Amino acid sequence: MKVEKIRALKPKELSNQLNEAYQELFNLRFRHATRQLSNYKELTHTRRKIARIKTIMRERELAGK
């Protein structure tokens, strides 16, 4: 997901996206541990997605204060 799309989301949608990304990361880690994961870059992409979402949430938090 691109930064522009993430910035366009409302706070509730943003937290839902974050929860979904954490769930996806959990599933990828589980598949990795059981040697069923074929594309290891998915782990990196998901971690970066979480970082982007958290960064935008923090920016909004600081802008509100």
Backbone torsions as a table, in degrees:
resi	resn	phi	psi	omega
1	MET	NA	133.2	-177.5
2	LYS	-80.1	158.5	-176.5
3	VAL	-62.7	-38.1	-179.3
4	GLU	-61.9	-39.6	178.9
5	LYS	-69.1	-37.3	179.5
6	ILE	-67.4	-42.3	179.7
7	ARG	-64.0	-27.3	-178.8
8	ALA	-76.9	-13.9	-177.6
9	LEU	-75.8	150.4	175.1
10	LYS	-78.8	161.7	-177.2
11	PRO	-56.1	-40.2	-179.5
12	LYS	-67.6	-41.1	177.8
13	GLU	-64.9	-36.3	179.7
14	LEU	-64.3	-43.5	178.9
15	SER	-68.0	-33.7	175.5
16	ASN	-65.0	-41.8	178.0
17	GLN	-62.7	-38.6	179.2
18	LEU	-64.7	-44.3	178.3
19	ASN	-62.0	-41.5	178.7
20	GLU	-64.9	-38.3	179.6
21	ALA	-67.0	-39.7	177.1
22	TYR	-64.7	-39.0	177.9
23	GLN	-65.1	-41.8	177.9
24	GLU	-62.9	-42.1	178.5
25	LEU	-62.6	-41.2	177.6
26	PHE	-59.6	-47.2	179.8
27	ASN	-62.8	-39.5	178.3
28	LEU	-65.7	-41.1	178.2
29	ARG	-63.9	-39.7	178.5
30	PHE	-63.9	-45.7	177.9
31	ARG	-63.3	-35.1	178.1
32	HIS	-66.7	-41.9	-178.7
33	ALA	-66.5	-30.7	179.5
34	THR	-94.9	9.6	177.3
35	ARG	60.7	36.3	177.6
36	GLN	-107.3	-4.0	-177.6
37	LEU	-86.6	123.1	-178.1
38	SER	-96.9	-31.2	-178.9
39	ASN	-112.6	101.7	-175.8
40	TYR	-73.4	-16.3	178.5
41	LYS	-67.2	-20.4	177.9
42	GLU	-59.8	-35.8	177.7
43	LEU	-60.7	-46.8	-179.9
44	THR	-64.5	-43.1	-179.6
45	HIS	-62.9	-40.2	-179.2
46	THR	-69.2	-41.3	177.1
47	ARG	-61.1	-41.4	179.2
48	ARG	-67.3	-36.3	177.1
49	LYS	-61.8	-43.6	177.9
50	ILE	-62.1	-42.8	-179.9
51	ALA	-63.4	-41.2	178.5
52	ARG	-62.3	-45.7	-178.7
53	ILE	-63.3	-45.2	-179.4
54	LYS	-65.1	-36.0	178.1
55	THR	-63.7	-45.2	-179.6
56	ILE	-67.5	-37.5	176.7
57	MET	-62.7	-40.9	179.4
58	ARG	-68.0	-40.6	177.1
59	GLU	-58.4	-43.7	179.0
60	ARG	-64.8	-39.0	179.2
61	GLU	-63.1	-43.7	-179.8
62	LEU	-70.7	-33.7	179.8
63	ALA	-69.3	-28.6	-179.6
64	GLY	-76.9	-18.4	-177.0
65	LYS	-91.0	NA	NA
